[in-house]
Amino acid sequence: MDLPELNEVNAGPGTPLRPYQITYSEEQIKQFLARTDERIEDYEHEGVLQVPPGLVMGAYGRLIHETFHYEAGVHVSSDMQVTRVPRANEPVTVTGDIVRLFERNGDKYVTFNVILSTDAGERLTAIEHTSIYKLRPRTARASSA
């Protein structure tokens, strides 16, 4: 897939990101919880397995990386607002858009929204994610220090 470069020309505020659908299976949840050393029982509510928010947080990667090409991908911050988390085996749609691109200390940043919704249109979570998409050039002196 040939993707456009993430930059100020291609990704102005409001630029939509390529949506996708995902269903978190019980097996995916178990694998995630094994890595985080958490108990599956802590995510069962009234007999229904809920997707851990930490697993939902990772939805940003596919959304931005299947829309734009860029070399760096340094996570800076995420602000997650949860109405409810998805349930295991519940299909959800992940959408989003660019909020802004900016530069700080020579590094280039992108902030974008990530929205998870049900097929019926119920908004589950909203995440505002910021990452560095282009690192400033490093000098020979700085890299050898």
C-alpha positions in Angstrom: 0.0 0.0 0.0 1.5 3.3 -1.1 0.6 5.9 1.5 1.0 9.7 1.5 3.7 11.2 3.7 2.5 12.6 7.0 3.2 16.4 6.7 1.6 19.8 6.9 0.5 19.6 3.2 -1.2 16.2 3.4 -2.6 16.2 6.9 -4.1 19.5 7.9 -6.6 19.8 10.8 -9.8 17.8 10.1 -8.1 15.4 7.7 -9.9 12.1 8.2 -8.0 8.9 9.0 -8.7 5.6 7.3 -11.4 3.9 9.4 -11.3 0.2 10.2 -13.3 -2.4 12.1 -12.0 -4.6 14.9 -13.5 -7.2 17.2 -11.4 -8.0 20.3 -11.6 -11.7 20.9 -11.4 -13.4 24.3 -8.1 -14.9 23.2 -6.6 -11.4 22.3 -7.8 -10.2 25.7 -6.2 -13.2 27.5 -2.9 -12.6 25.7 -2.9 -8.9 26.6 -3.7 -9.6 30.2 -0.9 -12.2 30.4 1.6 -9.5 29.2 0.3 -7.0 31.8 0.0 -9.6 34.6 -3.6 -8.9 35.2 -6.5 -11.2 36.0 -9.3 -11.8 33.5 -11.8 -11.8 36.3 -11.2 -8.1 36.9 -12.6 -7.4 33.4 -15.8 -9.5 33.7 -18.9 -7.5 34.6 -22.2 -9.3 35.1 -20.8 -12.3 33.3 -19.6 -10.3 30.2 -16.0 -10.0 29.4 -14.9 -6.3 28.8 -12.0 -5.2 26.7 -9.2 -3.7 29.0 -8.8 0.0 28.3 -5.0 -0.6 27.8 -5.9 -2.8 24.8 -8.3 -0.2 23.4 -5.6 2.4 23.8 -3.5 0.7 21.1 -6.2 1.3 18.4 -4.4 4.5 17.4 -1.5 2.6 15.7 -3.4 1.0 12.9 -5.5 4.1 12.3 -2.6 6.5 11.7 -0.2 4.0 10.1 -2.7 2.8 7.5 -3.4 6.4 6.5 0.0 8.0 6.4 3.6 7.0 6.0 6.2 8.3 8.4 9.5 7.1 9.8 9.3 7.9 13.5 6.5 6.9 15.8 7.3 8.1 19.3 4.4 8.1 21.6 4.1 11.3 23.6 0.7 11.3 25.3 -2.9 10.0 25.1 -6.0 11.3 26.8 -8.7 8.7 26.8 -12.4 9.4 27.6 -14.4 6.3 28.1 -18.2 6.1 27.9 -17.9 2.3 28.0 -15.3 -0.1 26.8 -16.1 -2.7 24.1 -17.2 -6.1 25.1 -15.3 -9.2 24.0 -16.5 -10.2 20.5 -18.3 -6.9 19.9 -17.5 -5.4 16.5 -16.4 -1.8 16.7 -15.4 0.8 14.2 -12.3 2.9 14.7 -12.3 6.4 13.1 -10.5 9.6 13.6 -9.0 12.8 12.2 -6.0 15.0 12.4 -6.2 17.7 15.1 -3.0 19.5 14.5 0.7 19.2 13.5 3.3 21.2 15.3 7.0 21.5 15.9 8.8 21.6 19.2 12.6 21.7 19.6 13.0 20.6 15.9 10.8 17.5 16.3 7.6 17.3 14.4 4.4 16.2 16.3 0.9 15.1 15.3 -2.2 15.1 17.4 -5.2 13.2 16.2 -8.5 11.8 17.5 -9.3 8.1 17.8 -13.0 7.3 18.2 -14.3 3.8 18.8 -18.0 3.2 18.1 -20.4 0.3 17.8 -22.1 -0.7 14.6 -25.2 1.1 15.9 -23.3 4.3 16.2 -22.8 4.3 20.0 -19.6 6.2 20.8 -17.6 4.1 23.2 -14.3 5.9 23.7 -12.5 9.0 22.4 -8.7 9.2 22.6 -6.6 12.3 21.7 -3.2 10.9 20.9 0.0 12.8 20.3 3.2 11.4 18.9 6.4 12.5 17.2 6.3 11.7 13.5 9.7 13.2 12.5 12.7 13.5 14.8 15.0 16.5 14.4 18.3 15.7 12.7 20.9 14.5 15.2 24.4 15.9 14.9 27.4 13.7 14.9 28.5 15.2 18.2 25.1 14.5 19.9 25.0 10.9 18.6 28.5 10.1 20.0 27.9 11.6 23.4 
